[in-house]
Amino acid sequence: MNIADIASQDYIEVDVGKRMGKVRSMFENGNPKGIIVTKDGEYEGVISEREVLQSHVEDDAKVAALIKPSRSAPAPRVSRDEDVRETARVLVESNAKVAPVFENDELWGVISSDALLEAVLENLDTLSVEDVYTDDPVTVSEDDGIGRALNQLREHGISRLPVLNENGFLTGVVTTHDIADFVIRENERMTTGDRAGDNNRMLDVPVYDIMNSPVQTTTLDTTAQEAVETMLGDDYAGLMVTPDDDDRVVIGVITKTDVLRALTFTEEERMDVQITNISMLDTITRESIVESIEDVSDKYADMQVMHAHVRFKEHKEKLRGTPLVHCQIRLRTNKGQVAGTGEGYGAENSFRVALDKLERNVLEVKGVTSDEEYRGQLLRKLNEL
């Protein structure tokens, strides 16, 4: 299936110098699927309606404030006759919700992640939540301050956190937008003088005060189709995953991006690797990343890697102009999910640290598996006595 019938020509085109207030009013007065940003008439990037309406950039700021620097990689783009798998890969690796569609090198329209998921919805009944979800979720407690939640979101490069009560049960979810909304509202209330110090105290406000509750959950045996229908219908970007018998215990998270990533899976012999924020690659290439992960995988033949996801995230800190980068590598294998994280100045350094941690974690999983196999053999021998 290609995207010829999925892509939409319902978009607006603005220059990077346009005021955000004008752009917001365009979305509020109509229903375009995306905004194409140009600079001196040349394509510069694309922004979704959600990004525009939910961003907290001041109305007087320019549209350029929402366009991330492309560094060495161009802004994402797809051909109108591109297939669904490649389009999903572009959206995932660009960490984008919308991509521009070109026909014969001319800008034709836009394609959104939601439109892509809606188009393949009927085919998602062959996948379960267990096939695509992320396990071992990062969590916060109800009493944790907003500052801690913000640090967790930034450190792990995620957009939502399950909130647990003192008994470890799921009671809510807090997202980056929840925190941004709260901070903006409080800043608008503040004045100078005695209230100026409230900025610091805002970060100490308990997560409980801003979290979303009750929580929309799903289970491992639910089909990806049902999960996506819930997300699209309720305008959620993700769902908490819980056991069948207790929706108070969170065991993972499934997002629209997880499902999009699954659309890129192939049955080719070469390992399927997804890279989020691929534009951050500096002295390392996509090919060398794939080869390095394959080297780790090949050392442990009994561990079959079905999919690998590499995520880069840039911090503000720099060393001689090179930014501090956080890298996470997550493997989906026949032994479960294994991950490794690391930080370094530049994408290559952070990847090498994360790869070393990943290999150590793979060895640990392999050791646990070996222990379980030995224990099974021992029990069988004892039963024979």
C-alpha positions as a Markdown table, in Angstrom:
| # | Residue | x | y | z |
|---|---|---|---|---|
| 1 | Met | 0.0 | 0.0 | 0.0 |
| 2 | Asn | 1.3 | 3.5 | -0.8 |
| 3 | Ile | 0.2 | 6.8 | 0.6 |
| 4 | Ala | -1.3 | 8.3 | -2.6 |
| 5 | Asp | -4.8 | 8.0 | -1.1 |
| 6 | Ile | -3.8 | 8.7 | 2.5 |
| 7 | Ala | -1.9 | 12.0 | 2.1 |
| 8 | Ser | -3.9 | 15.2 | 2.3 |
| 9 | Gln | -3.6 | 18.5 | 0.4 |
| 10 | Asp | -5.3 | 20.2 | 3.4 |
| 11 | Tyr | -2.5 | 22.3 | 4.7 |
| 12 | Ile | -1.3 | 25.8 | 5.0 |
| 13 | Glu | 2.1 | 27.3 | 4.0 |
| 14 | Val | 3.8 | 30.1 | 6.0 |
| 15 | Asp | 7.2 | 31.7 | 6.1 |
| 16 | Val | 9.5 | 31.1 | 9.1 |
| 17 | Gly | 9.0 | 34.8 | 10.0 |
| 18 | Lys | 5.2 | 34.5 | 10.5 |
| 19 | Arg | 3.9 | 35.3 | 14.0 |
| 20 | Met | 2.7 | 32.3 | 16.0 |
| 21 | Gly | -0.5 | 34.2 | 16.9 |
| 22 | Lys | -1.5 | 34.4 | 13.3 |
| 23 | Val | -0.8 | 30.7 | 12.7 |
| 24 | Arg | -2.8 | 29.6 | 15.8 |
| 25 | Ser | -5.8 | 31.6 | 14.5 |
| 26 | Met | -5.5 | 29.8 | 11.1 |
| 27 | Phe | -5.9 | 26.5 | 12.8 |
| 28 | Glu | -8.6 | 27.6 | 15.1 |
| 29 | Asn | -10.7 | 29.0 | 12.2 |
| 30 | Gly | -10.2 | 26.0 | 10.0 |
| 31 | Asn | -9.1 | 22.4 | 10.1 |
| 32 | Pro | -5.8 | 22.0 | 8.1 |
| 33 | Lys | -3.9 | 18.8 | 8.7 |
| 34 | Gly | -0.5 | 20.5 | 8.9 |
| 35 | Ile | 1.5 | 23.6 | 8.3 |
| 36 | Ile | 4.4 | 23.7 | 5.8 |
| 37 | Val | 7.1 | 26.1 | 6.8 |
| 38 | Thr | 9.3 | 27.8 | 4.1 |
| 39 | Lys | 12.2 | 30.1 | 4.2 |
| 40 | Asp | 12.8 | 32.3 | 1.2 |
| 41 | Gly | 10.3 | 30.1 | -0.7 |
| 42 | Glu | 12.2 | 26.9 | 0.1 |
| 43 | Tyr | 10.8 | 24.1 | 2.2 |
| 44 | Glu | 12.1 | 24.3 | 5.7 |
| 45 | Gly | 10.0 | 22.0 | 7.8 |
| 46 | Val | 6.5 | 20.9 | 8.9 |
| 47 | Ile | 4.4 | 21.3 | 12.0 |
| 48 | Ser | 1.2 | 19.5 | 13.0 |
| 49 | Glu | -1.9 | 21.2 | 14.3 |
| 50 | Arg | -1.4 | 19.7 | 17.7 |
| 51 | Glu | 2.1 | 21.1 | 17.9 |
| 52 | Val | 0.9 | 24.6 | 17.1 |
| 53 | Leu | -2.1 | 24.7 | 19.4 |
| 54 | Gln | -0.4 | 23.0 | 22.3 |
| 55 | Ser | 3.0 | 24.8 | 22.1 |
| 56 | His | 3.7 | 27.5 | 24.6 |
| 57 | Val | 5.6 | 29.7 | 22.3 |
| 58 | Glu | 4.5 | 33.3 | 22.7 |
| 59 | Asp | 2.1 | 34.7 | 20.1 |
| 60 | Asp | 4.6 | 37.4 | 19.1 |
| 61 | Ala | 7.3 | 34.8 | 18.5 |
| 62 | Lys | 8.1 | 33.6 | 14.9 |
| 63 | Val | 7.2 | 30.2 | 13.5 |
| 64 | Ala | 10.9 | 29.5 | 13.3 |
| 65 | Ala | 10.8 | 28.9 | 17.1 |
| 66 | Leu | 8.9 | 25.6 | 16.4 |
| 67 | Ile | 11.3 | 24.4 | 13.7 |
| 68 | Lys | 14.2 | 22.4 | 15.0 |
| 69 | Pro | 17.6 | 22.9 | 13.4 |
| 70 | Ser | 18.1 | 20.2 | 10.8 |
| 71 | Arg | 21.9 | 20.0 | 11.4 |
| 72 | Ser | 23.4 | 17.6 | 8.8 |
| 73 | Ala | 20.1 | 16.0 | 7.8 |
| 74 | Pro | 17.3 | 17.6 | 5.8 |
| 75 | Ala | 13.8 | 18.1 | 7.1 |
| 76 | Pro | 11.7 | 14.9 | 6.7 |
| 77 | Arg | 9.9 | 14.4 | 3.4 |
| 78 | Val | 8.2 | 11.5 | 1.5 |
| 79 | Ser | 7.1 | 10.9 | -2.0 |
| 80 | Arg | 3.4 | 10.6 | -2.8 |
| 81 | Asp | 3.9 | 7.1 | -4.2 |
| 82 | Glu | 6.0 | 6.0 | -1.1 |
| 83 | Asp | 4.8 | 2.9 | 0.7 |
| 84 | Val | 3.4 | 2.8 | 4.2 |
| 85 | Arg | 6.5 | 1.2 | 5.7 |
| 86 | Glu | 9.0 | 3.8 | 4.5 |
| 87 | Thr | 6.6 | 6.6 | 5.4 |
| 88 | Ala | 6.3 | 5.2 | 9.0 |
| 89 | Arg | 10.1 | 5.0 | 9.2 |
| 90 | Val | 10.5 | 8.7 | 8.2 |
| 91 | Leu | 7.9 | 9.8 | 10.8 |
| 92 | Val | 9.5 | 7.7 | 13.6 |
| 93 | Glu | 13.1 | 8.6 | 12.8 |
| 94 | Ser | 12.3 | 12.3 | 12.4 |
| 95 | Asn | 10.3 | 12.2 | 15.7 |
| 96 | Ala | 7.6 | 14.0 | 13.7 |
| 97 | Lys | 3.8 | 13.8 | 13.7 |
| 98 | Val | 3.5 | 15.1 | 10.1 |
| 99 | Ala | 5.7 | 14.9 | 7.0 |
| 100 | Pro | 5.4 | 16.8 | 3.7 |
| 101 | Val | 4.5 | 14.8 | 0.6 |
| 102 | Phe | 6.2 | 15.6 | -2.7 |
| 103 | Glu | 5.2 | 14.6 | -6.3 |
| 104 | Asn | 7.7 | 15.0 | -9.0 |
| 105 | Asp | 9.9 | 17.2 | -6.7 |
| 106 | Glu | 6.9 | 19.5 | -6.1 |
| 107 | Leu | 5.3 | 20.0 | -2.7 |
| 108 | Trp | 1.9 | 18.2 | -3.0 |
| 109 | Gly | 0.5 | 17.9 | 0.6 |
| 110 | Val | 1.1 | 16.3 | 4.0 |
| 111 | Ile | 0.8 | 12.9 | 5.7 |
| 112 | Ser | 0.1 | 12.6 | 9.4 |
| 113 | Ser | 0.9 | 9.7 | 11.7 |
| 114 | Asp | -2.8 | 9.6 | 12.7 |
| 115 | Ala | -3.9 | 9.3 | 9.0 |
| 116 | Leu | -1.4 | 6.5 | 8.5 |
| 117 | Leu | -2.6 | 4.6 | 11.5 |
| 118 | Glu | -6.3 | 5.0 | 10.4 |
| 119 | Ala | -5.4 | 3.7 | 7.0 |
| 120 | Val | -3.8 | 0.5 | 8.3 |
| 121 | Leu | -6.2 | 0.0 | 11.2 |
| 122 | Glu | -7.8 | -3.2 | 9.9 |
| 123 | Asn | -4.4 | -4.8 | 9.4 |
| 124 | Leu | -3.4 | -4.2 | 13.0 |
| 125 | Asp | -5.5 | -7.0 | 14.4 |
| 126 | Thr | -2.6 | -9.4 | 13.7 |
| 127 | Leu | -0.5 | -7.6 | 16.3 |
| 128 | Ser | -1.1 | -7.5 | 20.0 |
| 129 | Val | -0.1 | -4.9 | 22.5 |
| 130 | Glu | 2.5 | -7.3 | 23.8 |
| 131 | Asp | 4.2 | -7.3 | 20.3 |
| 132 | Val | 4.8 | -3.5 | 20.3 |
| 133 | Tyr | 4.6 | -2.1 | 23.8 |
| 134 | Thr | 7.5 | -0.8 | 25.9 |
| 135 | Asp | 8.0 | -2.6 | 29.2 |
| 136 | Asp | 9.6 | -1.5 | 32.5 |
| 137 | Pro | 8.1 | 2.0 | 32.4 |
| 138 | Val | 9.7 | 4.9 | 34.2 |
| 139 | Thr | 7.3 | 6.1 | 37.0 |
| 140 | Val | 6.8 | 8.8 | 39.6 |
| 141 | Ser | 4.9 | 8.8 | 42.8 |
| 142 | Glu | 2.0 | 11.1 | 43.7 |
| 143 | Asp | 4.2 | 13.0 | 46.2 |
| 144 | Asp | 7.0 | 13.6 | 43.8 |
| 145 | Gly | 7.5 | 17.2 | 42.8 |
| 146 | Ile | 6.9 | 18.5 | 39.2 |
| 147 | Gly | 10.6 | 19.1 | 39.0 |
| 148 | Arg | 11.4 | 15.4 | 39.5 |
| 149 | Ala | 8.8 | 14.5 | 36.9 |
| 150 | Leu | 10.3 | 16.9 | 34.4 |
| 151 | Asn | 13.8 | 15.5 | 35.0 |
| 152 | Gln | 12.5 | 12.0 | 34.4 |
| 153 | Leu | 10.8 | 13.0 | 31.1 |
| 154 | Arg | 13.9 | 14.8 | 29.9 |
| 155 | Glu | 16.4 | 12.1 | 31.0 |
| 156 | His | 14.5 | 9.2 | 29.3 |
| 157 | Gly | 13.3 | 11.2 | 26.3 |
| 158 | Ile | 9.7 | 10.3 | 26.9 |
| 159 | Ser | 6.4 | 12.3 | 27.0 |
| 160 | Arg | 4.4 | 10.6 | 29.7 |
| 161 | Leu | 4.9 | 9.1 | 33.2 |
| 162 | Pro | 2.6 | 6.7 | 35.1 |
| 163 | Val | 1.9 | 8.0 | 38.6 |
| 164 | Leu | 1.8 | 5.6 | 41.5 |
| 165 | Asn | 0.4 | 5.9 | 45.0 |
| 166 | Glu | 2.1 | 4.9 | 48.2 |
| 167 | Asn | 1.1 | 1.2 | 47.6 |
| 168 | Gly | 2.6 | 1.2 | 44.1 |
| 169 | Phe | -0.7 | 1.2 | 42.3 |
| 170 | Leu | -1.5 | 3.3 | 39.2 |
| 171 | Thr | -3.5 | 6.4 | 40.0 |
| 172 | Gly | -2.7 | 8.8 | 37.1 |
| 173 | Val | -0.6 | 9.9 | 34.2 |
| 174 | Val | 1.4 | 13.1 | 33.8 |
| 175 | Thr | 2.7 | 14.3 | 30.5 |
| 176 | Thr | 5.0 | 17.1 | 29.2 |
| 177 | His | 1.9 | 19.0 | 28.1 |
| 178 | Asp | 0.4 | 18.8 | 31.6 |
| 179 | Ile | 3.5 | 20.3 | 33.1 |
| 180 | Ala | 3.8 | 23.0 | 30.4 |
| 181 | Asp | 0.2 | 24.0 | 30.9 |
| 182 | Phe | 0.6 | 24.3 | 34.6 |
| 183 | Val | 3.8 | 26.3 | 34.4 |
| 184 | Ile | 2.3 | 28.7 | 31.8 |
| 185 | Arg | -0.9 | 29.2 | 33.9 |
| 186 | Glu | 1.1 | 29.9 | 37.1 |
| 187 | Asn | 3.5 | 32.3 | 35.3 |
| 188 | Glu | 0.5 | 34.3 | 34.0 |
| 189 | Arg | -0.9 | 34.6 | 37.5 |
| 190 | Met | 2.4 | 35.8 | 39.0 |
| 191 | Thr | 3.5 | 39.4 | 39.5 |
| 192 | Thr | 6.7 | 41.0 | 40.6 |
| 193 | Gly | 7.7 | 41.5 | 44.2 |
| 194 | Asp | 6.7 | 38.9 | 46.8 |
| 195 | Arg | 5.4 | 36.4 | 44.1 |
| 196 | Ala | 8.6 | 36.5 | 42.1 |
| 197 | Gly | 10.0 | 33.6 | 44.1 |
| 198 | Asp | 7.0 | 31.3 | 43.2 |
| 199 | Asn | 8.9 | 30.1 | 40.1 |
| 200 | Asn | 11.1 | 27.9 | 42.2 |
| 201 | Arg | 8.2 | 26.6 | 44.4 |
| 202 | Met | 6.3 | 25.6 | 41.3 |
| 203 | Leu | 8.7 | 22.7 | 40.8 |
| 204 | Asp | 7.9 | 21.4 | 44.3 |
| 205 | Val | 4.2 | 21.1 | 43.6 |
| 206 | Pro | 3.2 | 17.4 | 43.9 |
| 207 | Val | 2.5 | 15.6 | 40.6 |
| 208 | Tyr | -0.8 | 14.5 | 42.1 |
| 209 | Asp | -2.1 | 18.1 | 41.7 |
| 210 | Ile | -1.7 | 18.1 | 37.9 |
| 211 | Met | -1.9 | 14.4 | 36.8 |
| 212 | Asn | -4.7 | 13.0 | 34.6 |
| 213 | Ser | -7.0 | 10.6 | 36.4 |
| 214 | Pro | -8.6 | 8.1 | 35.9 |
| 215 | Val | -6.2 | 6.4 | 33.6 |
| 216 | Gln | -7.1 | 4.7 | 30.2 |
| 217 | Thr | -5.4 | 1.3 | 30.3 |
| 218 | Thr | -5.1 | -1.7 | 28.0 |
| 219 | Thr | -3.7 | -5.3 | 28.4 |
| 220 | Leu | -1.0 | -7.4 | 26.7 |
| 221 | Asp | -3.5 | -9.6 | 24.8 |
| 222 | Thr | -5.5 | -6.6 | 23.4 |
| 223 | Thr | -5.0 | -6.2 | 19.6 |
| 224 | Ala | -3.0 | -3.2 | 18.4 |
| 225 | Gln | -6.1 | -2.4 | 16.4 |
| 226 | Glu | -8.2 | -2.0 | 19.5 |
| 227 | Ala | -5.5 | 0.0 | 21.3 |
| 228 | Val | -5.1 | 2.4 | 18.3 |
| 229 | Glu | -8.8 | 2.8 | 18.0 |
| 230 | Thr | -8.9 | 3.9 | 21.7 |
| 231 | Met | -6.0 | 6.3 | 21.2 |
| 232 | Leu | -7.5 | 7.8 | 18.1 |
| 233 | Gly | -11.1 | 8.0 | 19.5 |
| 234 | Asp | -10.1 | 9.6 | 22.8 |
| 235 | Asp | -7.2 | 11.7 | 21.4 |
| 236 | Tyr | -4.6 | 9.9 | 23.5 |
| 237 | Ala | -1.0 | 9.6 | 22.3 |
| 238 | Gly | -0.5 | 6.5 | 24.6 |
| 239 | Leu | -2.1 | 4.0 | 27.0 |
| 240 | Met | -0.9 | 2.4 | 30.2 |
| 241 | Val | -0.5 | -1.4 | 29.9 |
| 242 | Thr | -1.7 | -3.5 | 32.9 |
| 243 | Pro | -2.2 | -7.2 | 33.7 |
| 244 | Asp | -5.6 | -8.8 | 32.8 |
| 245 | Asp | -6.5 | -9.3 | 36.4 |
| 246 | Asp | -5.4 | -5.9 | 37.9 |
| 247 | Asp | -5.6 | -2.5 | 36.2 |
| 248 | Arg | -3.9 | -0.9 | 39.2 |
| 249 | Val | -0.5 | -2.4 | 38.3 |
| 250 | Val | 1.3 | -0.8 | 35.4 |
| 251 | Ile | 3.7 | -3.0 | 33.5 |
| 252 | Gly | 4.3 | -0.9 | 30.4 |
| 253 | Val | 3.2 | 1.8 | 28.0 |
| 254 | Ile | 2.0 | 1.7 | 24.4 |
| 255 | Thr | 2.1 | 4.8 | 22.2 |
| 256 | Lys | 1.1 | 5.6 | 18.6 |
| 257 | Thr | 4.9 | 5.8 | 17.9 |
| 258 | Asp | 5.3 | 2.2 | 19.1 |
| 259 | Val | 2.7 | 1.1 | 16.6 |
| 260 | Leu | 4.2 | 3.1 | 13.8 |
| 261 | Arg | 7.5 | 1.6 | 14.6 |
| 262 | Ala | 5.9 | -1.9 | 14.2 |
| 263 | Leu | 4.8 | -1.0 | 10.7 |
| 264 | Thr | 8.5 | -0.7 | 9.7 |
| 265 | Phe | 9.3 | -4.3 | 10.8 |
| 266 | Thr | 10.5 | -6.4 | 7.9 |
| 267 | Glu | 11.2 | -10.1 | 7.4 |
| 268 | Glu | 14.6 | -9.4 | 5.7 |
| 269 | Glu | 17.7 | -11.0 | 7.0 |
| 270 | Arg | 19.3 | -7.7 | 7.9 |
| 271 | Met | 18.2 | -6.5 | 11.3 |
| 272 | Asp | 15.5 | -3.9 | 11.4 |
| 273 | Val | 16.8 | -0.8 | 13.3 |
| 274 | Gln | 14.9 | 2.4 | 13.9 |
| 275 | Ile | 16.7 | 5.7 | 14.9 |
| 276 | Thr | 14.8 | 8.5 | 16.5 |
| 277 | Asn | 16.3 | 12.0 | 15.9 |
| 278 | Ile | 18.6 | 10.6 | 13.1 |
| 279 | Ser | 19.5 | 14.2 | 12.2 |
| 280 | Met | 21.7 | 14.3 | 15.3 |
| 281 | Leu | 24.2 | 11.8 | 13.8 |
| 282 | Asp | 27.6 | 13.5 | 13.5 |
| 283 | Thr | 30.7 | 11.3 | 13.2 |
| 284 | Ile | 28.8 | 8.1 | 13.1 |
| 285 | Thr | 26.6 | 6.8 | 10.3 |
| 286 | Arg | 23.3 | 4.8 | 10.3 |
| 287 | Glu | 25.2 | 1.8 | 8.7 |
| 288 | Ser | 27.8 | 1.7 | 11.5 |
| 289 | Ile | 25.1 | 1.8 | 14.2 |
| 290 | Val | 23.3 | -1.1 | 12.5 |
| 291 | Glu | 26.6 | -3.1 | 12.2 |
| 292 | Ser | 27.5 | -2.4 | 15.9 |
| 293 | Ile | 24.1 | -3.7 | 17.2 |
| 294 | Glu | 24.4 | -6.7 | 14.9 |
| 295 | Asp | 27.8 | -7.5 | 16.3 |
| 296 | Val | 26.3 | -7.6 | 19.8 |
| 297 | Ser | 23.4 | -9.7 | 18.7 |
| 298 | Asp | 25.6 | -12.2 | 16.8 |
| 299 | Lys | 27.6 | -12.9 | 19.9 |
| 300 | Tyr | 24.6 | -14.5 | 21.5 |
| 301 | Ala | 23.0 | -16.7 | 18.8 |
| 302 | Asp | 20.3 | -17.9 | 21.1 |
| 303 | Met | 19.0 | -14.4 | 21.5 |
| 304 | Gln | 17.1 | -13.4 | 18.3 |
| 305 | Val | 16.7 | -9.7 | 17.9 |
| 306 | Met | 13.4 | -8.9 | 16.1 |
| 307 | His | 13.8 | -5.1 | 16.3 |
| 308 | Ala | 16.2 | -2.4 | 17.6 |
| 309 | His | 15.4 | 1.2 | 18.5 |
| 310 | Val | 18.0 | 3.8 | 19.0 |
| 311 | Arg | 17.0 | 7.2 | 20.4 |
| 312 | Phe | 19.2 | 10.3 | 20.6 |
| 313 | Lys | 18.3 | 13.3 | 22.7 |
| 314 | Glu | 20.4 | 16.5 | 22.9 |
| 315 | His | 21.0 | 18.4 | 26.2 |
| 316 | Lys | 21.8 | 22.1 | 26.4 |
| 317 | Glu | 25.3 | 21.5 | 27.9 |
| 318 | Lys | 28.2 | 21.7 | 25.4 |
| 319 | Leu | 31.9 | 21.0 | 25.3 |
| 320 | Arg | 33.8 | 23.1 | 22.7 |
| 321 | Gly | 30.6 | 23.4 | 20.7 |
| 322 | Thr | 29.7 | 19.7 | 20.8 |
| 323 | Pro | 26.4 | 19.0 | 22.7 |
| 324 | Leu | 25.9 | 16.5 | 25.4 |
| 325 | Val | 23.8 | 13.7 | 24.0 |
| 326 | His | 21.7 | 11.0 | 25.7 |
| 327 | Cys | 21.4 | 7.7 | 23.8 |
| 328 | Gln | 19.1 | 4.8 | 24.5 |
| 329 | Ile | 19.2 | 1.5 | 22.7 |
| 330 | Arg | 16.4 | -0.9 | 23.1 |
| 331 | Leu | 16.2 | -4.4 | 21.6 |
| 332 | Arg | 13.0 | -6.5 | 21.2 |
| 333 | Thr | 14.1 | -10.1 | 21.4 |
| 334 | Asn | 12.8 | -13.6 | 21.8 |
| 335 | Lys | 14.0 | -13.3 | 25.5 |
| 336 | Gly | 12.1 | -10.1 | 26.1 |
| 337 | Gln | 13.3 | -6.4 | 25.9 |
| 338 | Val | 16.8 | -5.4 | 26.7 |
| 339 | Ala | 18.1 | -1.8 | 26.9 |
| 340 | Gly | 21.2 | 0.2 | 27.4 |
| 341 | Thr | 21.6 | 4.0 | 27.9 |
| 342 | Gly | 24.5 | 6.4 | 27.9 |
| 343 | Glu | 25.6 | 10.0 | 27.6 |
| 344 | Gly | 28.5 | 11.6 | 25.8 |
| 345 | Tyr | 29.5 | 14.7 | 23.9 |
| 346 | Gly | 28.3 | 14.0 | 20.4 |
| 347 | Ala | 26.1 | 11.2 | 19.1 |
| 348 | Glu | 28.9 | 8.7 | 18.5 |
| 349 | Asn | 30.3 | 9.0 | 22.0 |
| 350 | Ser | 26.8 | 8.6 | 23.6 |
| 351 | Phe | 26.1 | 5.6 | 21.3 |
| 352 | Arg | 29.3 | 3.8 | 22.3 |
| 353 | Val | 28.5 | 4.2 | 26.0 |
| 354 | Ala | 25.0 | 3.0 | 25.5 |
| 355 | Leu | 26.2 | 0.1 | 23.4 |
| 356 | Asp | 28.6 | -1.0 | 26.1 |
| 357 | Lys | 25.8 | -0.9 | 28.7 |
| 358 | Leu | 23.5 | -2.8 | 26.3 |
| 359 | Glu | 26.0 | -5.6 | 25.9 |
| 360 | Arg | 26.4 | -5.9 | 29.7 |
| 361 | Asn | 22.7 | -6.1 | 30.1 |
| 362 | Val | 22.4 | -8.7 | 27.3 |
| 363 | Leu | 25.0 | -10.8 | 29.2 |
| 364 | Glu | 23.0 | -10.4 | 32.4 |
| 365 | Val | 19.8 | -11.6 | 30.6 |
| 366 | Lys | 21.7 | -14.5 | 29.1 |
| 367 | Gly | 23.1 | -15.4 | 32.5 |
| 368 | Val | 19.6 | -15.4 | 34.1 |
| 369 | Thr | 18.3 | -17.5 | 31.2 |
| 370 | Ser | 21.1 | -20.0 | 31.7 |
| 371 | Asp | 20.4 | -20.2 | 35.4 |
| 372 | Glu | 16.8 | -21.0 | 34.7 |
| 373 | Glu | 17.7 | -23.7 | 32.1 |
| 374 | Tyr | 20.1 | -25.2 | 34.6 |
| 375 | Arg | 17.5 | -25.1 | 37.3 |
| 376 | Gly | 15.0 | -26.9 | 34.9 |
| 377 | Gln | 17.5 | -29.6 | 34.1 |
| 378 | Leu | 18.3 | -30.1 | 37.8 |
| 379 | Leu | 14.6 | -30.5 | 38.7 |
| 380 | Arg | 14.1 | -33.0 | 35.9 |
| 381 | Lys | 17.0 | -35.0 | 37.2 |
| 382 | Leu | 15.7 | -34.9 | 40.7 |
| 383 | Asn | 12.3 | -36.1 | 39.5 |
| 384 | Glu | 13.9 | -39.1 | 37.8 |
| 385 | Leu | 15.4 | -40.3 | 41.1 |
